Amino acid sequence: MIYLYKDLTKNGYSDYQIKKMVRENRLYMIEKGVYSDKPVYDFLEVITKKHPNVIVTLETACYCYKLLNHCSTYVVATKQKDRKILDQNVKQIYMTDTLYPIGKSTVTYHGYPIHIYDLERLLIEIVRNKTNIDYEIYQTIIQNYRKLGRLLNLSKLKSYITYFKDEKIWMRIEKEVIQYV
C-alpha cells in the first residue's frame, strides 16, 4: 500500500518514527513524501494517491479493463485548471469542467481504489483521440471493444455523446464497433 507523509503523520507517526521504519525496511521511500509498505509497488497506485482527483483514461484505462496487454505511459485526465503533473511517466489530459465527470467511476484495481472512466465514456475518448493513439494500439482496442460490445450500455453511450460537440463520434463508434456486435 502507498502512504503519503501527511497521512502517516495524521495517523500519529512522527518524522523520527517514519525515518526509523524506512531504516528498518518496514517502510520504503519511493520519493519525498511518498512511501510504500512493500519494496515492489504499482506506479498507478502512486499516481492515484499523490493526485486523488485524476481519472485514468485512454491506454491506461484500456490496460486496466484488459483491452490492452501493456501500457507504456500512464494517461490521466484532470480538470482544465488543475496543476500540471510533473512526472515524465504521466501523460496528463486537461478536460473541460463539464466533460470531466461524465462516466467517472471508482473501482478497486489490484486492491486499491482508482477513478476511471466507464467503458462507454472510455470508448468515446478512444474515438475522439484516434489520431493521438498509435494505429496498432487503436486497432487492438477497437477489436477488443467489438468482443465485449454486448456489455456496452448503448443508451448510456448515446446520452454521453450529447455532451460532446462532435456529431461524428457516434458515426465512428457505430461504424467501428457497434455494427460488429
WODAPE-V36788 format. One line per field, one symbol per residue. ss: DSSP state (h for helix, s for strand, l for the rest). psi: psi as a letter, one per 30 degrees, with the letter a starting at -180 (. if undefined). burial: # if it has 16 or more other C-alpha atoms within 10 Angstrom, else .. A space follows every 50 residues. Layout:
ss = ???
psi = ???
burial = ???
This chain:
ss = lssshhhhhhllllhhhhhhhhhllllssssllsssllllllhhhhhhhh llllsslhhhhhhhlllllllllssssssllllllllllsssssslhhhh lllssssssllsssssslhhhhhhhhhhlhhhllhhhhhhhhhhhhhlhh hllhhhhhhhhllllllhhhhhhhhhlhhhl
psi = kkkleeeeeeggkleeeeeeeeeghfkkkelkgklkfkfklkfeeeefee ifflkklbeeeeeeghflflkeljklklleglkkjikffkjkkkklfefe fkgklkljjhglklkkkleeeeeeeeeegeffkkeeeeeeeeeeeeegef fkjeeeeeeefffkfjffeeeeeeefeeff.
burial = .####..#.........#...#....####...####......####### ...###########..##.....######.....#......###.....# .###.........###############........##..######..#. .#....#..##.......##..#..###...
